Protein backbone atom coordinates (compact mmCIF):
# COMPACT_ATOMS: atom_id res chain seq x y z
CA UNK A 1 0.00 0.00 0.00
CA UNK A 2 1.25 3.48 -0.84
CA UNK A 3 0.14 4.92 2.47
CA UNK A 4 -2.05 7.96 2.97
CA UNK A 5 -1.83 10.12 -0.12
CA UNK A 6 -2.42 13.85 0.09
CA UNK A 7 -2.51 16.38 -2.69
CA UNK A 8 -1.27 18.88 -3.45
CA UNK A 9 1.98 18.88 -1.45
CA UNK A 10 2.19 22.65 -1.68
CA UNK A 11 -0.49 25.22 -2.38
CA UNK A 12 0.03 28.94 -2.71
CA UNK A 13 -3.06 31.04 -3.19
CA UNK A 14 -4.35 34.53 -2.69
CA UNK A 15 -6.69 35.65 0.03
CA UNK A 16 -10.31 35.08 -0.91
CA UNK A 17 -9.67 32.13 -3.19
CA UNK A 18 -11.14 28.69 -2.66
CA UNK A 19 -8.72 25.95 -1.62
CA UNK A 20 -9.39 22.22 -1.82
CA UNK A 21 -7.14 19.68 -0.15
CA UNK A 22 -7.45 16.01 -0.99
CA UNK A 23 -6.77 12.78 0.81
CA UNK A 24 -6.78 9.15 -0.23
CA UNK A 25 -6.79 6.89 2.84
CA UNK A 26 -5.18 3.51 3.23
CA UNK A 27 -7.55 0.84 2.00
CA UNK A 28 -9.50 -0.76 4.82
CA UNK A 29 -9.04 2.05 7.32
CA UNK A 30 -12.40 3.17 8.66
CA UNK A 31 -11.25 6.31 10.48
CA UNK A 32 -10.06 9.46 8.76
CA UNK A 33 -8.78 12.57 10.53
CA UNK A 34 -7.89 16.06 9.32
CA UNK A 35 -5.28 17.94 11.37
CA UNK A 36 -3.74 21.37 11.02
CA UNK A 37 -0.22 22.17 12.24
CA UNK A 38 1.22 25.62 12.91
CA UNK A 39 4.11 26.87 14.99
CA UNK A 40 1.79 28.90 17.19
CA UNK A 41 -0.94 26.36 17.89
CA UNK A 42 0.80 23.05 17.27
CA UNK A 43 -1.24 20.12 16.00
CA UNK A 44 -5.00 20.69 15.98
CA UNK A 45 -7.72 18.18 15.16
CA UNK A 46 -10.19 19.72 12.73
CA UNK A 47 -12.61 16.89 12.02
CA UNK A 48 -12.76 13.14 11.85
CA UNK A 49 -14.88 10.56 10.05
CA UNK A 50 -15.83 7.00 10.89
CA UNK A 51 -17.10 4.89 8.00
CA UNK A 52 -17.41 8.06 5.90
CA UNK A 53 -19.65 9.78 8.48
CA UNK A 54 -18.41 12.95 10.21
CA UNK A 55 -18.26 12.23 13.95
CA UNK A 56 -16.71 15.35 15.46
CA UNK A 57 -16.23 18.63 13.63
CA UNK A 58 -15.85 20.80 16.73
CA UNK A 59 -12.31 21.64 15.71
CA UNK A 60 -13.31 23.22 12.42
CA UNK A 61 -12.42 26.89 12.91
CA UNK A 62 -15.42 28.45 11.25
CA UNK A 63 -17.94 28.14 8.45
CA UNK A 64 -15.30 28.83 5.86
CA UNK A 65 -14.03 25.30 6.43
CA UNK A 66 -15.87 22.21 5.24
CA UNK A 67 -14.91 18.57 4.84
CA UNK A 68 -16.48 15.71 2.99
CA UNK A 69 -15.92 12.01 2.61
CA UNK A 70 -18.13 10.83 -0.25
CA UNK A 71 -16.72 7.30 -0.16
CA UNK A 72 -14.19 5.16 1.67
CA UNK A 73 -11.35 6.09 -0.64
CA UNK A 74 -11.51 9.86 -0.79
CA UNK A 75 -11.89 12.94 1.40
CA UNK A 76 -11.62 16.66 0.84
CA UNK A 77 -11.07 19.67 3.06
CA UNK A 78 -12.23 22.93 1.54
CA UNK A 79 -11.59 26.49 2.63
CA UNK A 80 -13.73 29.18 1.05
CA UNK A 81 -12.79 31.99 1.16
CA UNK A 82 -9.22 31.48 2.31
CA UNK A 83 -7.44 33.95 4.61
CA UNK A 84 -3.75 34.44 5.47
CA UNK A 85 -4.31 33.02 8.96
CA UNK A 86 -5.24 29.69 7.33
CA UNK A 87 -1.62 29.22 6.28
CA UNK A 88 -0.45 25.96 7.85
CA UNK A 89 0.41 22.36 7.11
CA UNK A 90 -2.72 20.25 6.81
CA UNK A 91 -2.43 16.55 7.53
CA UNK A 92 -4.77 13.72 6.76
CA UNK A 93 -4.43 10.61 8.93
CA UNK A 94 -6.24 7.30 8.81
CA UNK A 95 -6.47 4.20 10.95
CA UNK A 96 -8.42 1.18 12.03
CA UNK A 97 -9.56 3.03 15.13
CA UNK A 98 -7.41 5.69 16.79
CA UNK A 99 -4.59 3.73 18.34
CA UNK A 100 -2.29 3.65 15.34
CA UNK A 101 -2.70 6.52 12.94
CA UNK A 102 -0.97 6.72 9.59
CA UNK A 103 -0.31 10.27 8.49
CA UNK A 104 0.10 11.58 4.99
CA UNK A 105 2.98 13.87 4.10
CA UNK A 106 0.79 16.93 4.48
CA UNK A 107 -0.20 19.90 2.35
CA UNK A 108 1.73 23.10 2.97
CA UNK A 109 -0.78 25.89 2.43
CA UNK A 110 0.27 29.50 2.03
CA UNK A 111 -2.42 32.15 1.68
CA UNK A 112 -1.01 35.49 0.59
CA UNK B 1 -10.91 17.30 29.64
CA UNK B 2 -7.88 15.39 28.52
CA UNK B 3 -4.58 17.18 28.11
CA UNK B 4 -0.94 16.38 27.49
CA UNK B 5 2.00 18.52 28.61
CA UNK B 6 5.45 18.09 27.11
CA UNK B 7 8.72 19.74 27.89
CA UNK B 8 9.52 22.64 25.65
CA UNK B 9 12.24 22.29 23.10
CA UNK B 10 14.39 22.33 21.31
CA UNK B 11 16.44 19.69 23.05
CA UNK B 12 19.97 19.71 21.69
CA UNK B 13 22.24 16.74 22.36
CA UNK B 14 25.48 15.34 21.09
CA UNK B 15 25.49 11.96 19.40
CA UNK B 16 25.48 9.02 21.87
CA UNK B 17 24.05 11.16 24.68
CA UNK B 18 21.16 9.99 26.85
CA UNK B 19 17.74 11.36 25.97
CA UNK B 20 14.75 12.10 28.16
CA UNK B 21 11.68 13.95 26.93
CA UNK B 22 9.13 14.53 29.66
CA UNK B 23 5.42 14.00 29.19
CA UNK B 24 2.65 14.27 31.75
CA UNK B 25 -1.05 13.93 31.17
CA UNK B 26 -4.45 14.70 32.63
CA UNK B 27 -7.26 12.32 31.84
CA UNK B 28 -10.33 10.65 33.21
CA UNK B 29 -9.70 6.97 33.75
CA UNK B 30 -6.73 5.16 32.28
CA UNK B 31 -6.18 5.98 28.64
CA UNK B 32 -3.65 4.41 26.32
CA UNK B 33 -0.50 6.50 25.86
CA UNK B 34 1.58 7.01 22.74
CA UNK B 35 4.69 8.61 21.36
CA UNK B 36 4.63 9.73 17.76
CA UNK B 37 7.64 11.04 15.82
CA UNK B 38 7.70 13.52 12.95
CA UNK B 39 10.81 13.59 10.77
CA UNK B 40 11.47 16.74 8.71
CA UNK B 41 9.03 17.16 5.87
CA UNK B 42 6.94 14.16 6.84
CA UNK B 43 3.76 13.32 8.71
CA UNK B 44 3.71 11.81 12.17
CA UNK B 45 4.28 8.11 12.69
CA UNK B 46 3.69 5.94 15.72
CA UNK B 47 6.88 5.25 17.66
CA UNK B 48 5.60 3.29 20.64
CA UNK B 49 2.60 2.86 22.90
CA UNK B 50 1.48 1.54 26.29
CA UNK B 51 -2.05 0.54 27.15
CA UNK B 52 -2.06 0.13 30.93
CA UNK B 53 -0.21 1.17 34.06
CA UNK B 54 3.40 -0.06 34.37
CA UNK B 55 3.47 -1.12 30.72
CA UNK B 56 6.66 -0.26 28.89
CA UNK B 57 6.50 0.59 25.23
CA UNK B 58 9.67 0.26 23.18
CA UNK B 59 10.82 0.64 19.60
CA UNK B 60 14.05 1.57 17.79
CA UNK B 61 15.91 1.89 21.11
CA UNK B 62 13.31 4.27 22.56
CA UNK B 63 11.37 3.36 25.70
CA UNK B 64 8.57 4.87 27.77
CA UNK B 65 6.85 3.53 30.89
CA UNK B 66 3.22 4.25 31.77
CA UNK B 67 3.37 5.70 35.32
CA UNK B 68 -0.09 6.00 36.80
CA UNK B 69 1.07 7.42 40.12
CA UNK B 70 2.85 10.34 38.48
CA UNK B 71 0.61 10.50 35.37
CA UNK B 72 3.71 10.46 33.22
CA UNK B 73 5.02 8.75 30.10
CA UNK B 74 8.56 10.03 29.63
CA UNK B 75 10.45 9.05 26.49
CA UNK B 76 14.03 7.79 26.88
CA UNK B 77 16.85 6.54 24.71
CA UNK B 78 20.23 5.50 25.93
CA UNK B 79 22.31 6.71 22.97
CA UNK B 80 20.87 9.07 20.39
CA UNK B 81 21.96 9.32 16.78
CA UNK B 82 21.85 12.21 14.33
CA UNK B 83 19.06 10.35 12.54
CA UNK B 84 16.88 10.70 15.67
CA UNK B 85 16.57 14.44 15.05
CA UNK B 86 12.84 15.02 14.77
CA UNK B 87 9.82 16.34 16.64
CA UNK B 88 8.37 13.99 19.23
CA UNK B 89 4.70 14.10 20.25
CA UNK B 90 3.17 12.51 23.31
CA UNK B 91 -0.50 11.57 22.96
CA UNK B 92 -3.33 9.83 24.76
CA UNK B 93 -6.49 8.12 23.68
CA UNK B 94 -9.95 9.19 24.78
CA UNK B 95 -12.18 6.91 26.81
CA UNK B 96 -15.39 8.90 26.38
CA UNK B 97 -16.14 7.61 22.92
CA UNK B 98 -14.88 10.60 21.03
CA UNK B 99 -11.99 8.39 19.91
CA UNK B 100 -9.61 11.06 18.73
CA UNK B 101 -6.09 11.25 20.10
CA UNK B 102 -5.06 14.25 22.20
CA UNK B 103 -1.57 15.35 21.23
CA UNK B 104 0.96 17.37 23.17
CA UNK B 105 2.65 20.37 21.62
CA UNK B 106 5.67 18.41 20.46
CA UNK B 107 9.34 18.57 21.46
CA UNK B 108 12.00 19.14 18.85
CA UNK B 109 15.18 17.08 19.26
CA UNK B 110 18.38 18.12 17.53
CA UNK B 111 21.28 15.69 17.67
CA UNK B 112 24.68 17.04 16.71
CA UNK B 113 27.49 14.83 15.41
Interface residues (C-beta under 8 A of the other chain):
Chain A: X4 X31 X33 X42 X43 X45 X48 X50 X55 X56 X91 X93 X97 X98 X99 X100 X101 X102 X103 X104 X105 X106
Chain B: X32 X34 X36 X41 X42 X43 X44 X45 X46 X49 X89 X93 X94 X98 X99 X100 X101 X103 X104 X105 X106
